[in-house]
Amino acid sequence: MYQVILPQNLVDRYGRRVLTDSGQPGRDGHIGVGSTTEQLQGRVAAAIYANCAELDDEQLDEIIGWVAAYKRR
C-alpha cells in the first residue's frame, strides 16, 4: 500500500512549502514566489509529486542515487 504524500508535505530545510495545494511549484504555497534556485527546487518537487507515487522502492532508490551523484560532484 502506498503512503499518500500531499503537496503540504514537501517542505524545504526551513519548513517552507515548495508546492501549491495543486502540486505546482510555489514557495509557501504561492506561485512565482522565491529566488531562482528556490523555484528550481519547487520544479523538482513538483516532478516528484506528479510522478513518483506509483514507483516501487527500487525505482525510487535509483532516483535517489541519481540525485546523490549530483551532490557528490
Buried (B, 14 or more C-beta within 10 A) or exposed (E): EEEEEEBEEBBBEEEEBBBBEEBBBBBEBEBEBBEEEBBEBBEEBBEBBEEEEEBEEEEEEEEEEEEEEEEEE
